[in-house]
Amino acid sequence: MKHFLKSLLVIAFCAMPIITMAQVESCKVKYSGSKVTIKDFAKAYCSQFEKGSFEQQALNAINKGNSKNCVVDKKNGYVKYSATNDDITETFEMCFWNCNNKNEKIVATNYVCEGGGLDECFLNFFSYNTKTKEMKHIDPPYTSNVQLIDMVDLSVASEEIVNEVNSARNEDMNKYLPIYSLPRYGKNITFRMADRNAIHPALQRTCTLIWDGEKFSVDR
């Protein structure tokens, strides 16, 4: 999987890195049984990519079940696959949330690349209609966009640090960008800084995107 060109990211959209891979816009989800499962979502999504791709590798591992590099948790609606090459670990996560309106689910895919001093992340959301059985790519369902400053503990950070983070642009932003983790348990997404040493670790905070049944809000 290619690294993401985060240096091109603008501050207004800092919650979502620039796409550098083929983007799935929609796909049908086929399943047997009384209800759709996380494995059905993973198959529908990963099958859109070419043979030999990281997504196909993930799907093969998910189909085989739990292993050292793969988590398949149908009960909690979560899957995860990781592969390490040359000290770089790439991870694919997927999970879903049931919406209050009963006819919709929100599905998330998350790629994380760790190693080399600067981690990278690529998070996407899809809306799944239980009647049409189709996943469609959507904008992040946030009440407000994630900001770089969200990951700074304002109760202890100096004004100089706050200004440094707020004024970061282009390549200088890379170390402050969010690295997301999808929930295996519970409903909330967490995120941290790409560079754990971008500012002193004691000044950083792990943030939460809180799910309310329809969308996410940042725990500011």
C-alpha positions, -999 to 999 in steps of 0.1 A, spaced: 0 0 0 14 34 -10 21 60 16 -4 88 16 6 123 3 -4 141 34 19 170 26 -8 181 2 -35 182 29 -51 215 37 -61 224 72 -98 226 65 -98 189 57 -72 177 82 -95 149 93 -90 131 60 -57 124 43 -54 128 5 -65 97 -14 -37 79 -32 -54 47 -41 -85 37 -60 -115 48 -40 -145 25 -37 -176 47 -42 -203 20 -38 -207 -17 -37 -235 -43 -31 -233 -64 0 -244 -100 -4 -250 -121 26 -269 -152 38 -286 -156 71 -309 -133 90 -286 -103 91 -254 -88 75 -221 -93 94 -188 -76 94 -174 -103 72 -200 -95 46 -190 -59 46 -153 -68 44 -159 -91 14 -180 -65 -4 -154 -38 1 -121 -58 -3 -134 -76 -34 -134 -43 -53 -95 -43 -54 -73 -62 -77 -57 -96 -71 -26 -93 -50 -36 -60 -34 -33 -54 3 -71 -55 6 -72 -89 -11 -46 -101 14 -67 -88 42 -98 -105 29 -80 -139 25 -69 -136 62 -104 -126 73 -119 -155 55 -95 -179 73 -104 -164 107 -85 -153 138 -47 -156 136 -16 -139 149 -21 -111 123 -58 -111 120 -88 -104 142 -123 -114 132 -149 -105 157 -184 -110 142 -201 -105 176 -187 -69 180 -187 -62 142 -149 -56 139 -121 -70 117 -84 -61 116 -55 -74 95 -18 -64 99 13 -71 78 49 -60 85 76 -55 59 110 -38 64 99 -26 99 68 -9 84 35 -23 97 4 -17 76 -30 -23 92 -65 -25 78 -95 -22 101 -132 -22 95 -163 -19 117 -199 -7 116 -225 11 137 -262 7 137 -281 40 132 -311 52 151 -333 52 120 -330 13 118 -327 13 80 -291 25 79 -257 15 92 -224 34 90 -194 14 79 -158 26 84 -125 14 68 -92 25 83 -57 20 70 -28 28 93 9 27 83 33 27 113 71 29 112 99 51 99 92 78 125 60 92 111 27 72 111 1 77 84 -37 70 83 -65 68 58 -101 67 72 -133 64 51 -170 61 59 -198 44 40 -236 45 45 -252 11 42 -289 9 34 -306 -22 48 -332 -22 21 -310 -17 -10 -281 -37 6 -257 -12 -9 -227 6 7 -221 42 -6 -191 64 2 -200 94 23 -183 124 39 -171 119 75 -203 120 96 -189 145 121 -207 173 139 -175 194 133 -142 186 116 -113 172 136 -86 199 142 -49 194 149 -52 213 181 -77 187 194 -47 165 202 -30 190 223 -37 191 261 -46 227 264 -45 225 302 -7 220 302 5 232 268 22 266 266 9 294 243 40 288 221 31 251 216 -5 260 208 6 286 182 31 261 167 4 235 161 -23 260 150 1 276 125 14 244 109 9 241 72 18 218 43 46 194 52 49 209 87 14 195 94 24 159 88 36 151 123 4 166 139 -21 147 117 -46 123 133 -40 86 135 -74 68 140 -82 36 158 -116 20 152 -134 4 181 -136 -33 186 -155 -27 218 -178 2 224 -188 27 198 -163 55 198 -133 61 175 -100 73 191 -72 93 175 -37 105 183 -9 125 167 10 109 138 44 117 155 43 107 192 72 131 197 58 160 176 55 178 209 63 164 243 42 133 249 30 148 282 14 176 261 -4 153 238 -38 137 243 -57 108 228 -90 121 216 -124 105 211 -150 107 184 -182 100 202 -210 82 184 -246 94 191 -265 70 168 -262 92 138 -229 110 138 -196 116 157 -186 146 178 -151 154 191 -146 153 229 -133 189 231 
